[in-house]
Amino acid sequence: MNNIDRIETFIESGKNASRRVGLELEHFVCDRDYRVISYPEMAQCLEKICGILQGEPVREHGEILGISCDNFTFSLEPGCQLEISISPQKDPETIRDIYLRFREVCDQVFGSRGFSLLEKGVFPLIENGDITADELPLIPKERYALMDAHFSSTGRLGRYMMRASAATQVSIDFSSEEDALQKMRVLIRLAPVISLLTENKNGLGRALKWKPHLIRNQIWQDVDPVRCGYFERSMSEDYSFRTYAEYIYAAPCILLQHDEQVVDMQGQSAADYYKERQIDTIEHLLSMFFPMVRLKKYIEYRVADSMPIEAALGYAAFIKAIVYNRTLLEKLDRELSDVQSAAAVLAAENSVISMGYQADVYGKPVMEWMTQLLEAALREAPENEQLLIRRIIPLPVMNHQYRNLVAGKEALHRESAAAIRKYLLSSTAKYHNRVVKTLYLPKLFSQKEIRVFDNAVSVLYGIFDKVIAEYERSEAYRHLFGYPKELEELILRRPKYDCNIPISRIDIFYQEETGDFRFCEFNTDGTSAMNEDRELNTAFESSEAYREFHRTYSLHKFELFDTWVEEAIRLYRQYAGDVSALPSVAIVDFMEHATTNEFLIFRDRFEKRGCHAQLNDIRKLIWDGKYCYAEDGTKIDLIYRRAVTSDILAHYREVGSFLSAVKAGAVCLLGDFRTQIVHNKILFKILHKPETLHLLTREEQTFVKAHVPLTISLDELDRPEYEWVKKDACSAKDNWIIKPEDSYGSQGVHAGVELADQEKWNDLLRELRGQHYILQQFNDPYRLPNIDLLSEDAEWVSTGNLTGLFVYNGRFRGVYSRISFDKMISTQYNEMSLPTIVVE
């Protein structure tokens, strides 16, 4: 038996019919400022974890580099990424139990030092271009030093792969050589599709060096063509274990481990090194090649980004359903049989890298491939694993599935569309007596987006609190906002409850295919449209498309009334110092501007909770020097302020009783005037200023850079530091938008895209100076097809999307979804609303 025979025999020895799945999940370990843990800190943590788990430490030259436990091991990757490798199991539920034990101990130990585990495909500050790979550490392992030197000569991105990438890998069994090779062929050919399915980006923007999708794949493409990517002959019918063994044995090696020593091969192959002796490091040799589908005693699939455990379990269940169904596997093998070269797979991967969900893969839209595979996996998976698979279905695929329920069958859905319109015409979904407009497809979000929104709100509110604290502390900082004296005095009052911004709606432009987003507006006291979402959901729930979609998915809507009532009462009890108090509530506005239908629902919900509640014009409140009263003489304890600050200042003398009661602390005001710090659009400019950035953590600074569009005062356009802004704004109008510093309802907003002529835009840039306007980078909204089935032509149209995040006392509570045919989304530009549905 020669050495190639021995490698072949080693691979063959893994044959079994157990149909198990194993999981390897890599994690970055960093603090909230994205400082990667150093090896000395990691070593201390591993020693402690090893003791808690009673595992066996894995050491090299005395340094701990991993831990071996029952059913799992963990080890360090080159950039101090922490990998857990869970032995093959019959079902994903067992994998979850093992992982959660690992995670419980790791979270405890790393958390005590200010570190946490992060699951992303690429390290965030590498993806957004803030740092280079050279700024990340390499652990003191001889193997990795040799690899680092080798990869610097074989490609441009080896250092990025080693230090800044993290993956989720699944391992699967094979029952025979034929079975293994068929699974490998199918998995290799499907790699571009499954890479997109499992993409896990950071949502913090991307550096110009990266194309839009599959950044980890882009890195691997430029590491080492000999040992990475897709092996050229691996899809041919005559491929075999021996072919794989011959390739590995003859290819140049980076290093070998022999007699517990690391041997620098300096380009020699294993064939050169073992020419006169028997190979004794087969497993190590196989591990030093990194194709997307790797063959050992099992098949290792390496295409997925690192992802949270629930997504990883869904991915494992998905792969299990695909590869362990012989009929499905053979069908896919036949369907993909024309794909015979690594170049064809790489071309498909590059199409996905550039085009994402709009790409074609082997002549078919990637969205159709993904839908086909997911639906097939759901048919084959046991019931307990179907839910896991549904959790990894990307939002673009859900939208595609919902659209397919209607496309080509439009006539069958017209009756449902008519019922929706009939309901809305008789409903309370009206804005200034106009019935809300809508189209037939609702707005869908998955739990992944809900987590993104929840995290965004958490970080943003932390920033708000720091800005407000600095406004209170520093007169120089207050000067940046330029508020009049009477408003500044109101803002500096400190409310007797613990939340600076009790209620808000944070409007964002969310890019559903990449997870990136930019803020549009921070709405505080005038926050509205809870009722529109409620009524739209009720209208859509009986539609044919909704009911059919509901047969596949669990669908949920947000409750936006009772949740606010509970938060309002909680804040009032802090104000009153009474944990059981129920206030008398006045919902106030300038009633000619009020969304009365919505106010009435809030009134009813307060009363249902045991509070007296009524609507009041803010000008008609009464102050007797001690208490505040409604016009009918009812004493008021809590004012839910819907009147925006700009209107109050415009009617300052007419709201004297209201202001006197507030200044005296005689009422609990939700929200208090400090909310104006956030509501005014000048904050977008101030967030980018050094005076603010020095208050923030690295995480928060990165967040501002990624999500807050560049904003300057229009009066600053001639300053030298903004010369590039002026040049771009005066030559590329579509990149910019002009907004009043303090307005609502899109009043006074001018976007470059709405003007056909650059010169007219330039006239606006001149005319509006000195009038408290800002100039801001324009965000193109994410676009989706939708349809008005009751229009004469009933054609599918492209609509831009704007997502409003309702926040109550710093907690994300729901979404208000708006669309428009135009790039501008406002009441002036064909604005429509959609019900927001969370898909499980």
N, C-alpha and C positions, 0 to 999 in steps of 0.2 A: 504494500500500500504506500503510495507516494503522498506528498503533502497536500496536493489538490484533492486526492481521494479522502484524506483526513478532514479537510474543510467540508467537503461534500457530505461525508458521513456525520460530521458534527451537526450540520443543518438538518439532515434527514432524521436525526435522533429526536428532534422536536415534534415529530408527527404524532398527533392525537386527535381524537374526535370530540373533545370536551366542549367546544363552542363557547369558550370563555372570552373575557375581555379584561385586559390590564390597562392601567392608567399611569402616566407620568405627567406631573404638572409642575411647571417651573414658576417661581415667584421672584419678583424683585423685592428686596428688603430695604426700605428707605423710611426717612421721617417725613413730616408734613411739608418740609421745605425741599423735598426730593434729594436729600443727601443720602447717598447709598451707604449702607453700613460698611465699615472697614473690616478687614479680615480679623484683626485682634478682637474687635467687638463681637463679630460673628462667632469666633472661637469660644469666647466666654459664654455666649448664649447656647452654643451647641453642647458644651460641657454640662450646663445646667439642665438642658432638655434631655440629654442622655441619662442623667441621673433620675429625672422624674419618670421617664419612660422605661427605665431599667434596660436600656438597649446596649449594644456593643459598639464602642466607638471605632471608626475607621480612621487610621492615622497614616501619614506619610512623613518620614523623618521626624516623628514625634508630634507633628501638627495634626489636629483633628480636622478631617475633611468630610466626614459623614457619620451616619449612625445606622446600624442595622437592628431592626426590630422584627417581631413576628408579623408576617404578612406585608411588611413594607420596609423600605429603606429610604433614607434621604441623604443627599449629597450636595456638594457645592459645584456649581457651574463656574466658568472662568471669571465672570464679573461679580462673584459673590451671590449669584442667583441661587435660591434654595429650591432644590427639586425633590419632590416626594415621588417615589416609584412604588406603586401598589401592585402586588402580585396578582396574576390573572384570577378573576372571580366569575362565578356563573351569572351574576346579575349586578347591575349598577348600585342597587340599594346596599349591598355589602361593601362596595367601594366607598359609598358615602359614609358609612359607619366608621370605617378605618380612617378616612380622611378627617372626619370631624374630631376624632381623638387626637390626631396629629395637630390639627389646627387649634384645638383648645389649648394645648400646651404651648404651641408657638406663639399664639396671641398673648398668652399670659407672660411669657418670658421676654419676647421682643417688645411687647407693649410697655413693660415696666421700664424700658430704656428709651421709650419714645419712638420706637420703630413699628412699622406694620408691614404686612405682606400685600403686595400689589400684583394683580394678575392683568397684564397687558402684553400685547405682542412685541412692542418696542418700548423702551424706556421713554417716558413722556418728554423729557428735555432733549432727547435725541430726535424724537419725532418732530417736535416743533422747532428744532434748530437752535435752541438756547445754548447747547454745549456740543462738543465733539466727543467721539469715543475715547480720545486720549485723556479726557478729564474724568473718566471712570476707572476704578481700580481693577487690577488683575490679582487674583489670589496667589499666594506663594506656593505654587505647585509646579514642579519641573515640567510636567507634561504640558501645562498651559503656556509656559514660557516658550517651549519649542514650537507649539502650535501657532502662537502669536507671531513668531519670527517666520515660520513657513508661510502663513497666509498673507503676510505682507508682500510676498513675492509672487503669489498666485492670483491675486485680485485686489480690488481697492477697498473692500468692505469687510474683510475678515475681522478686523478689530471691532467693528460694529456688531458683527454676529456674536463674537465671544462676550462682549461686555454689555450689549444693549438689547439683546433679543431674548424672548422667552416663549416657550411653546407648550402646547398640550399634545401629548402623544398617546395613541392607543395601540395596544398590541392585541393580535388576534391569533387564534390557533389555525393550523392547517392539518388536514387528515391524510394528505398524500402530496406528492410532488405536483401532480396535475392540479390539485385543488389550490395549492399555494401559488402556482404560477398564474392561474386564472384570477385569483383574488388580487394578485399584484398588478396584472394587466388592467383590470377594471379600476382599481384604486389609483393607479398612475394616471389613467386617462381622465378620471373624474377629479383629479387634484385641483385644476383651476376653479371648478365649481365649488368644491368642498372648502377650498381656501377662503372663498368669499363668504360662504355660509358661516364660517368660524372666525371671521375677521373680528378683532377686538381692539379698536383704536382708542386713543386717549381723549379725543374731542377737544384738544388744546391747540388745534391748528397744526399745519405741517410746514416744514422747511421747503424752500423752493427746489431743493435737490430731490425731493421725493415726488413721485406721481401719486394720484389720489388714493389708490387702494393697494392693499397687500404689501405694506412697507416691509414687513419681515421677509416676505418672498423676494422683494427687490434686493434686500441685503444678501440673501442666500445666493441669488443669481450671480453675484460678483465676489465670490469667496474663493472657490477652487473648482473649476469645471471637471477635474478628474474624479473628485470624490463627493461632489454635491449635485443636487438637482435630480435629473432623470437620466438613468443609464440608457445608452442608445439602443441596445438590442433587447431591452427588457420587455418589450411588447410583442416581440415576434413569437410565432408559434413554436419555433425550435429552441426557444430559451429554456434553460434548465438550471438546476442547482449547480451542476458542474460549470456551466457558463459563468454563473455568478462567482463561483469559487475561483475560476481561472482569472477573472477580471481582478478580483481583490488581491490575489496572490501576485499578479504581475505588475500591478500599478505601483507607482512610487509611494513609499511610506513616509509619514512624518516622524514617527517614533514607534518603537516596540518595547514591551515590557518583558525582560528575560532575566530569570533568576532574581526576581524582585528588584531589578534595576531598570531604569529608563534608558533606552538606547536611542541616541539621536541618529536617525537613518540617513540624513543628508541626501535625500533623493533616491536612496536605494529602495528596491522592492523587497517584499518578503521572500520572493523567489531568490533574490541575490543573497539575502542574509541566511536563509535556511537551505542553501544549495547542498550542503554536505551534512545536514542534520535534520532531525525530526522536529516539525513545528510543535510548539507547546503553549502557544498563546493565541489560539484561534478566536476565542471570544473577544479578546482585546483587539485583535486585528480587525474583526468585523465591526467593532464599535468605532474604529477610526475612519470609517467611511460614512458619509452623511446624506445619502439619497433621500428623497421625500418618502420613498417606500423602501424600508431597509429589511433585509432578510437575516435572521439569526436562527434560533430554534423556534422562532415565531415570526410573524410579520409585524413590523413596527411602522405605523403610519404617522408621518411627521409634519403634516401640512397645516395644522391648526395653531392659531395664536394661543398663548396662555389666556385662560378665562376663568371666571369664578366657578366654584365647584358645581353648582346646579347646572350651569351651561355645559360644563365638562361632562357631567353625567348624561345630559341630553345628547351630547355629541357621541359619547360611547354607546348609548342605546341606539342611536341612528346607525352608526357603523355596524353594530352587531346585527341589526335588522337587515342591512344590505348584504353583508358577506356570508351570513349563515342561512340564507334562503337560496337553495340551489337553483330553483326556477328563475328567480329574479336575477341572480348572478349571471346565469347563462344568457338571459335576455339582454342584459346590459353588455355582456361580452360580445354578443352578435351585433348589437346596435352600434357599438364603438369599434368594430373590427377594422374599419378603414383607417383608424388612427394608428399608424405603425411606427412613427418616429418620435424621438425626444423633441425634435424641432417643432413638430406639430403641437405637442403638449405645451411647449414653451411659448409658441405663438398664441395659443389660447390663453395661457396665463398672462401674457403681456396685454392681450386685449382686455382682460378683466382688470389688470392693474390700471389701465388708462380709462376704461369706460365703466367699470363697476357693474352695477345692475343693468346697464344699457348695453353690455357687451354681447357679442355672439361667440359661442364656443362650438367649434366644429359645424358651423352653419346653422345653429339653432340658438335662439336667445337664451342667455344664461338663466334668466328668470324662469323660462320653461323647463330647463334642466333641473333647476332647484325645486320647483314645484313638483315635477315628476318624481324626483328622488324622495322628497319629504312625504308625499302622499303614499308612495310605495312602502316606505319605512313604517308609516303609521298603520298600514294594512297588515304588515307582517309582525309588528311588535306586540308583545303581550300588553294587556290593558294597563298594568302598573307602569310600563315604560313609555306608553303613548304620551302621557302627560309630560314626562321628561323631554321627549322629542318636540312636543308643541312649544316648549319654553325656548327652544333655540331657533324657531322659525323667525326670520328677520321681518321687520315691519314692511319693507318693500314687497316681500312675497305675500304677506297678508293682504296688502292693498291689491296686488295682482289677482289673488284668489277672489276677493270680493268683486273686483271689476269683472272678472270672468263669469260671475253669476249673472251679470246683466248683459254684457257685450254679446251681440248676436241674437239676444232675446228681449230687446228693448220693448217690443209691443206687449209682452207678457207682464211687464212691470209698470205700465202706464197707469193701471188702476191703483196700484200702491202709491205712485207719485201723486195721483189726484187725491187720495185719502190723506196723505201728508199735508198737502196744501189746504184741504178742507179743514183739517184739525187746526192748523196754524191760524187760519182766518178767524176762527172763533176762540182762539186761545189768548193768554195774556202776554204772548211773546211779541211785544210791541215796543218800539223805541221812538219816543215822541209821536205816538199814535200811528206809526208806520209798522205794518206787519213785517217781521224779519224775513228776509229772502234766504233761500237755501237751494241746494241741488240734491241729487238723489243719493250720492255716495257719502256716508258719514266719515268723520275723521277717526282713524284708528290709531291706537298706540299700544305697544306691548309693555310688559313689565320692565324690559330693558330701558325703554325711554322713561318710564316712571322713576326708575333709579337715577337716571341722568338728571331729571328735573329736580328730584329730591336733593341730590348732592349739590346741584347748582344753587338752589335756594339756600342751603346751609352755608356754603362758602360766601355767597353774596351778602347774606344778612350779617355774617361776621365782619365783612368789610364795611357795611353800613354802620354797624355799632362803633367801629373805630373812627369813621369819619365824623359821626355825631359827637363822640367824646372829644375829638380834637376841635370841633366847632365850639363846643362849650369851653374848652380850655384856652384856646388861642385866639386873641383878637386879630392877629395877622391872618390866621387861617379863615376866620369869618369874613375878612375883607375880600377873599377870593370869590365869595358868593355874591357880594354886592347887594345884599338885601336892605330895604329901607329900615330905619330905626324902629318903627312900630312893629314890623314883622320880626326883627331880630329879638326884640324884647319878648314877644310871644314864644319864639322858638326856645329861648333860654330858660323858660319855665320848665321845671322838671316834674313830669307826671308821677303819680304815686302808684305806679305799677311797673312791671319789669320788662316790658317790650317797647322798644323805640318806635317800631312800625307795626301797629296791631293788624292792619289789613292792607293788602296791596295786590295788584295784578302786574306781574312782570312779563311784558311782551317780548318774545324772542323770535328770531328767524332760525328755525331748526332745520338743518340739512339731514333728512332722514336716511340717506344712504351712507353718510360718513360719520354722523354723530356730532359734527361741528355745529356751533350756533353762535349768533351774535345778538346782543340785546338791542331792542328797538326803543322801548320806553319803560320807565318805572312809574306806574300809576299807583297812587296811595289812596287818599280819602275819597276820591270820586270813583273808586273801583266798582265796576258794575258788570252786568251781563250774566249773573248767576241764573237768572230766570230764563234767559234765552236758551242756555244749555239744558235746563230742566225740561222746558216745553219741547225743544227739538228732540230730545231723547224719547219723550213720550210719543211724539208724532212718528218717529222712525221705528219704534219697537214692533209695530204691527205690519211693517212693510214686508213684502215677499222676500227681498234680498236679505234683510236683517234676519228673518226667521230661518232662512236656509243656512246662512253663515253661522247662526247660533247652534245649529245641529252639530257643527264641527268644533266650535270653540265656546268656552265659557265667557260671557260678555258682562261687563260691569260699567256703571256710570258713577260719577262723583256726586256726593250729597254736599251741597254748598250752603244750605240755609241753617239747619240745626247745628252743624259744626261751628258756624260763626257765632250763633247764639250762645253756645257753650263757652266759647273762648271769650266772648264779651262779658259774660257773667263771671268767669274766672278772674278777668282783669278788674272788674268792678269790686269783687270781694277783696282783692289786694288793696285797692284804693280805700275801701271802707274799713278794712281791718276786721272783717266779719266773714267767716268761712261759710255762712249759710244765708247771707243776705241776698234778696232778690230785688233788683232796682226797678224804679219807674223809669221807663225808657222813652226818649224822644228821638225819632229819626228825622234829621233836619236837612234842609236844602233850600235853595231859592226855588220855590215850588214850580215856577214857570219852566225850570230846567230839569225837573225831577223825572226819574223813571218810576212813576207812581205805582205801576203794577208790581214792580219788584219790591218797593217799599212796603206795600200792603202784605206781601207774603212774609217779609221779615217781621212786620208787626204781629201777624198771626202766630208765627213761630215763637216769638218772645212771649206772647200771651199764653200759648200752649205750655210753655215752660214755667208759667206762674208769675210772669212779670206783667205789670200794666205797661202798655206800649201804645204810642200814637205817632202820627205824622205831624210835623210842624214846619211852617215857614220860619227860617232862621231869624227873620226880621221881626217876628211876632212873639218871640220869647219875652218873658217878663222877669225883671230883677228887682227885688225889694230891699236890697242891701244885705240880705242874709241868705235867701233861697232863690232858686230859679224856678219859674212856673211856665207851664204851657198857656196858650191863649185862653183855654177854658178853666184856668185856675189850678190845674193839677201840678203838684210839686214834681220837679224833674230831678232824678238822681244821676242818670247816665244819658249822655248825648252821643248818639251814633251819627257822626258828622259825615254827610255825603256832599256837603257844599265844599267845593275846592277853594284853596287859599286865595287864588287869584281873584275869584268872584267876591270873596269876603273883603279883600283889600279894595276892590273896586266899589264896594258898598259899605265902606268902613263905618261911616256915620249912622248907617241904618241898622247896624247890628250891635249897637252899644250894649244892650242888655245881655246878649249872648257873651260878648267879650268881657263884660264886668263879672259875670258869673264864673267864667273860665279863669280870669286873673285872680279871683278870690278863692279859687279852689273849691267852689261850692258844688260843682258837678264833676263827674268823671267823664272826661272828653276822650272819645275814641274816633279818630286818632287826634292826638295833640298836634300842636303846630310844628313840632320838630320834624314831622313827616315831610314838610316842605323841602328840607335839605335833600331828600331823595327824589321827590316829585319833580323838582325843577331840572330841566335838561342841562343846565350848566354843570351838573354833577358829572356828566359824561366827560367833559373837559377836565374837571378837577381830579377825577380818578387817575388820569394819566400824568398828573403833575408830580414833581419830586416831593412836594410837601405832603402828598398823600402816599406815594409809593414807599416812603421811608417808614410809614406807620405799619406797613403790611409785611406778612411773611412771604417767603419765596413762593409758596403755593399760591397765595393771594395775588402777588404781582404777576405770576404766570397766568392766572385766571383773568385778570384785567386785560393783559396783553392779548389774550386769545379771544375774549368775548365782548369787550367794550370797544365799539368802533371809534377810530380816531376822530376827535371832535375839537374844534377851536371856536372861539368867538369870531363872528364875522368881522368884527372890528380889528382883529389881530392879523388879518390876511396879508398886510404889507410888512409884517415883521420879518427880519432876515431869516429867522429859524424856520419860518413857514414858507420859504420861497418855493420849495418843491410842491407844497400844497396849492399855492396860488397858480403855479404853472399848470398843474394837472387840472385844477378846477376850471381854469380859463380855456382849456383845450379839450377836456374830456368830461363834459357835463354829466354823462350818465353814471359817473363814479361818485356823485355827490348829491346831497340833499340839504336844504336849508329849512331850519325849524325855529319857531319862536322859543325863547328860553322857558317860558311858562304859559302853556296853553293846553287844551284838551280837545278831543273830538277832531283831531287833525286840522284844526283851524290855523291858517297862516302857513301851512307847510308847502314847500315848493321842491319838487324833485327834478333833477336834470333830465330824467327819462321822459318826463311829461311834456317837455318842450322840444319842438322839432328843430329849433334854430339855436346854435351855440351863442350867437350874439345876444339873443333875448335873455338867455341865461346869464351872460356876462353883465347885462344891464341890471338884472336882479341883484347880482353880487355887489354892484355899486349902490343901487337904490336903497337896499335894506340895511346898510351899515348905519350904526348909531341908533338902531331900533331894537336892540336886545335880541339878536338872532344868533344862532350857532350854525356852523358849517360842519357837516358830518359825512363820513364815508357812507355810501349807499350800499345796502345789502340786497342782492337779488333773492327774492323768496324762492324756496323750494317749490317745484311745480309738479302737480299730479293731474291726470285726466279726471274729469267729472262730466255729468250730463244733466241737462234739464229735460226730462222726458215729456214735459207738457208744452214745450216750445214747438213751433211749426216744423222745424227741421230735425229737432231732437238729435243733434250731433254731439259727439264727444269733443270737449274743449279742454284746453290747458288752463289750470288755475294755480295762482300763487297762494302760498299758505303762511299764515301768521298764527303763532301759538302763544296764548296768554296763560301764565301760571298764577293761579290764585294762591295767595299765601296768607294764612291766619296765624298771627303771633309767631312768625318765623317758621312755620311748618307748611310745606307744600300740601295743598288740599284739593286741587283740581285744575282743569284746563278749559279755557274758552277758545274755540277754534274759528278763525275767520279766513275767508278766501276772496279772491278777486280775479277777474279775467286779466287785469292789468298788472304791471309790476308794483304799482302802488296799491296798498290795501287800506282803504279808509272809506268813510261814508261818502266821500266825494268821488270815489272811483269804483262803482259797481260792487261795493263790499257786500258779502253774504256771510252767513254763519252756518256752521255745521254742528251737529251733536258730536260730542267727544265720547268715544267708547274705548274702554280698556279691554284688551283681548288677552285671555289666559290660555 
